[in-house]
Structures are given as C-alpha cells and as structure tokens.
Amino acid sequence: MANYTFRILILILFAGCFLSACEYISEKEFISEIEPPLPFAEIDINLSPQGDTLELFESTKIQYNFQSDGRPFYTGKITVGEQVFEISESIGEIDLNPVDFTPGYHVLKADLLFNSGTGSIADQLDAELYQAEKHWILVSDHREAPELSIHFHKNDDGFLALTWDSCTQYNFGYYELIRYSPWTPRSLAVISEPGVTTAIDSCHVGGESGYRLVCKVKGQVEVSTTTLNIETALPSLHFESLPADSVRISLMDDRFSSRNTIIRRPSPFPPDTLMNASFQSFAIAVNPFFGTVGSYELITIPAIDCECCNSRIVRTYHNYHSGEFLTTNYTNYAFNNDEKLIYATSDNEILLVDSKSLEIANSFPYDFDGYQPECGFSSLIGSHQLALSTSQNIVVFENKHLENPVFIDLGADASRSYLFLAQNDKVATVLEGQFRLYDVNSQQLTTAFDIVEMPEHSRWQGIGMSLDADYAGITTQNGLWLYQQIDNQYELIHHNSQSNISVLFDPFDSGKVYISQKDEPVLSSYRLPGIVHEQSWVLPEPSVICNIDPVSGYMLLNAPESNKAHVLNLENNDVLFSTNCSDFNPKLYNNVLFGFNGSAWDITNYLNKN
C-alpha cells in the first residue's frame, strides 16, 4: 500500500516597502485567497508485469506507470537490492537481468514524489509535495535446468512407479515424463508442482521400457533430459504336477498388476484357453504326456483399461514336461539293481546315472557302429554285467565300468529292439526272423527257433525271455507261443489264439510269466512249465506290460489306445498312479519313470500318497 505524507510549505512574504512620511491611502486590493490543500487522493502506482510477486528469470523490461489525479509527477527512484534507478517521468521502463542477482527473493521498492497541485507559490516552487512508496517481492533465478536422477520400483498396488529428484530452483517450470519405448513416444505426465516427483506407468507389465524425464525451467530455452531404460522380468508361469493327470499352472507372484490369458498350444493337444484375462491366480490343465513337452502361451495386458492396452501386449511362451531330461531322443536303459544305477545311451556315450538323484556318476564314450545312440540294452538283476547290441554285434561288459567287453559278431543286421541278458553268461536277440541264444564265453550260437509271427503292436514287449533263458515267449494279436529249452533246444510248449499284446517274464522268478490281453483290460500270471494260471488283475484299460520295478516290485503298464501309463501294485491290484504317456517304451526303476526320449520323472511322492 502506498503511504502518503502531505507536506504544506507556507511561504510568508514580507513586504519590504516603507510608506512615506505622508499618509497614502490605497485605492486597490493586492491580496488574493490561497486555495486550501486538496483532500487525500489515491495515487496509482503500477508495474508491468503485474502482481504482488514479480518473476525475474530472464532479461526483463519492467514498465511503470505512476499517476495521481491533479498531482503531477515530480521525481522518484526504484530500488532493487543495491541497484537504484532514478526516474523523472511518470511513465517509463527499467531493464532488469537475473544474472545481476543471487537466486532467491528480493524487494523492489518505488519511492515517488508528486506536486500538491494546489497552485500555491509553494506548489509552484516544488516545495509542497506528496510522497508515495510501494514494495514488491521479486524472485530471481537465472540457473539452467538441473539434471535429475530417476528411479523405478513396483508400488503396493503392483504398478510400475517412477520417482525422481525434485527441482529446488526458483525458476522451476514443469516436469514431463515420456515413455519412448517400446512404443511410439507418449507423454505419461506433465507436472507443474516441484514437490510432486512420482508418476505411474500402468501399461508396464514386464520386459523392457524406456523413459525420458524432462525438466523445464522458466527463462531458459534448453531443458534437462534424463533417460531411464529398465528391464524387468517377463510374466512367467509356475507348473506343479498334480495327481489325476493334472498340472496346476500359476502366475508368478512377483509380476506387475495385469490381466492374463493362458493358452495351451498344440502338441499333443489342440489350442485351448485355460485361463481368461479376468482371472489372476491359477488354472488346472491336463498334464502333458510324459515324454513330451507341453507348450503354453501367456498373454499379458495391463490391468487397467487405457489407451495402451491394445499396444502393450506381452506374449511369453513356456514349455513344461514332467520330470527332467537326462539325454536326447532314442534312449535305452538298463538297471544295476545292486547299486541302483541306470545305464542310459546318449549320443556317442553311455551314461551311468544315479537312479534317485538322477546325477550322472560316470560316462563312457562309445561308437555304436554308426547307429548311435539307437541300440539295445539289457542288464541282469544280481549281476553287474551289461549287454549292448548294435547293428552288427552284441557287446557284453563285465561290470559297471564297461570293462573287458566281449564282442559277439552277428554277421548280419540284428534287430536292436530285442536284447535279453540271462544267467549263465547267455544273451539273446532276434536276427533274420529267429530268436537266437548266444553263449557269451564262446561267442557262439547256442540255440534258436523260428518266430512264427512277429509282434506288430508294442514290439518291445511282444517278445520275452526268462531270467535263466529256459523260457521264451512270443505274443501277438493272433496268439501266444511259449518255448522251453530242452536239451539245449527251444521246444514249443504252449500255443493259443487269444489276442494278446505283451509278455513279460518275472525278473526274480524264472518260472513265472505275465500276459496282457489286447482287447480286454486283463493281466494274468502263469506258472511254468505247466502253464498253470496263478492270478489275474483287472486293469483300467487294455495295457502293455513295460517292466517290473526291481526295487519296489510295482509293474509299469502302458495303454497305447489312450496314451496312458499306469503303475500297478501286484499285491493288491491297486493302480497307484496314472499319467498321460505317449512314450511307447517307458521303464520304471526305483520309482522313477524313464522315457525313450531321455526324460526322467521321480514319482515317489505320488506313489506314497496311496
């Protein structure tokens, strides 16, 4: 507010005339009335730009206009800090530069004098004046925009939050946060409050994103720019195998807030939406076949409907299979029951694997006659011997270290699908339509018989030999042929036309054989040599006998029509475990499933639940 002080200066005029001695009578009046002072009046003191607080962030012309009705401007001055501007006109301008001032607040002061406007002699002599004074706050800053650090984190609501240092300068203008990748650059926020230093990007659901923070200050053309490129974990899935051929597919907990769709891709199933975007937790799906890999697509979009929903779609692909892979495809197995070790073929080597931890204990380079690693494999319970068949030879190793190999030259291309290691240093294979038994020590053929009909279904399980090599069996959809070695010659002791699918001799009892039917879900055991029926089991479906686990005694069965594998407790006819299985020749050793494609799955926990 202007402060006005009225000063009235009265000049007393003394007449210096002395009358003469004679008396003079004045004929005229020389005295006039003096106007009294004008009443108090407002004085307009204006600056441009206007406002109680003036900003000085660049070189600026401050225009002034000082007016008072009936009171002419006399003189004045404007003071800013230590700078003084003398002014002689009521209208004009002064130049201010923020460089001349320290950043901060200053006082701009106008001291003004106006004539009284009374017309008195004192007024005419500039001795009768009004004084006016006014103050303004002036904030000054000439600094460039500062470089600001920017950071990110996931907030409590699961969204990406970006924070940065605040700009503490007086000439602060605004922040602008721009997301420039992976899409077309887009402004996320323009903030004019210096203390607001957080913005949310609800479109980020994982992966890479790039951000640019712009800080603009007043009075400067250049802006400061800080970039931040982040890479967070892509949305992912967690798989957990469940009983009843199911798998629980869950979204990982550390994900950003989002909406998710899970689609199961072909192989072996057709595409199927397992979880719609409106759900956030998990889905239950059919377990992929043992020995195959299930493929799943996770489609993730922002949780909040916004302009970026259609463009910010993250697709991730996940493979899941039960267990783990030990080797590549075409893997054959044999079992060392004494030390619970697995022999497995893999490319140009034979692996020795712990059957429980599945850790590789040793490996042995080996050339499988150019047919690696497709070969036959056989071992004998109670012995460390290992037999291997290639296209031209049967090789029998003395112990688990694959030492002292004995080569039996077959002289022709033998079927690597059949290899049987027996007691008394005997080994058998199928060659040129014959079942042939060889002596390991002499490497000579001992005996053989012609195979009337080769198995078509489940060829691996269609031919079998007993532990002592005294019995051999062939089963097809057209019947069963059982042979007994009599006087070193195999003789047919039983034949029927019942449609069967597999034959297995008990690995602990040479006189016991198991037969499964092709069209009926029936498994039967017989006592040899009289073919005496001992027991029958009703199976979930017609199944192929794969093997009997030497450790647990459980039988592994494979149902080719439904692509299922079942684990049967022979003692009480309980099916302990079932799973999808497209593997045509799986094995069960020490409660671990082993697949022809090199996969291994420990199912102990599932078996123990029963």
C-alpha angles and dihedrals in degrees: 000000000000118000114214125199119187115212119187114190113194114202110204112208118207118202111230096198122114120201120238122252089261117078114255121198114207115229096188136051114235099179121099131188118259113224112242117241117283115256118261111290135187118258116210111222110179135171130191121246089047131216141091089265120046122205119218108185098135138016103302137183109221109206119205134194119185115184137166123175110247094358115096118216112257109178143310149159139232118218126197112176105307094340116102124192115195112210130194102175129064092226124048146093142255130208120234127184121193090216087073092060136059113247109269142056124330137172122246110200130189118200111188139178125202129187114248093238093218095122091230123145088254090051090048090049090050088244095117108066143158119222122211129184133183136175133209132186112239120195115197133188130154100174124126121246111283125238108250128203116231128201138176139213140160111261127218091271092056097252129127109259122195119201132181142180116278123247108239097185122119092230095058112148111174147309122239122192114201127186105211103172151089087004138033108304112270133181110241098183142355110202124188097181111089093209094056103088105157133084132175126226103198091176095069110097099159142306125060127345132167126210135189122201115202122195116193123191126192119258094024127098095201122073129203116244128197122183128204124190115190135184119193130178114285116240108277142184133234119212127205123179114228132190119267094049095292137130127202111223113198134180113242113257096229094065125120118255106282148133116255139197123192118203124186110220127214122282109108100348130047117253110287133174105234100176128021123219092253091069124077109183125051147317134218115225139171110277113250114251115276105254093029134082122241115217121211133181120210114201113195127188132171117285093230124061106245142140092276097055094094095045099038100068116143117198120192128178126215134188123204133182133165113263122346140292118257098176142350129279126307096041121166124194141207129181133228100204096188095059098022092238128151125219111209133176117231125173106295098352146058116235126212107208133184103243094219108035090032089219116148108248096183143342133212124201112231138169111220095203091276092303097094128192098002104096142122121264131194137167135181127234110241093021135084092215119121127196126202129183127203132174094285108014148043111218121197118193121205098221146355091283088065092240130159098016119201116211121209110195109219095187091213142052104286125199107261090198093079126053125147125184113199139181121276091043095291127145130180138197140164116257131167094347094311135108103229129193119201133193110233096207096052095027086223133132110259103183142334143184134203116255107231094200128008117225114257101184118056093355092185091060097036095083127048143170132202125247093259095038090241092119135041130177140197122195129183138156087273099054153299128283120191123189132193127199107239120174089349092305128104112238126189107246101169140019132171134167096229112133106247133173108196145011129201130178115216109260091219101036120050092194096058127083132180123212126188123198124234101220102026129060092238132127119189135185126209135193116230146256093017095046091235114177110236109171144345131208128202108226129202088248140341105302144180118238108237103176146304114254105241090211105045099021090228118142122231116215130186123205107206095189096057098025092237132141121208132191111213128198101217092199097064105011091245119151100222099184141007131186141165108272129173092173109115096204112031122161134207117216124166089346091303121121115223122195133206089240092061098264125140128192125183106216097176094117092053093049092049091057090069 
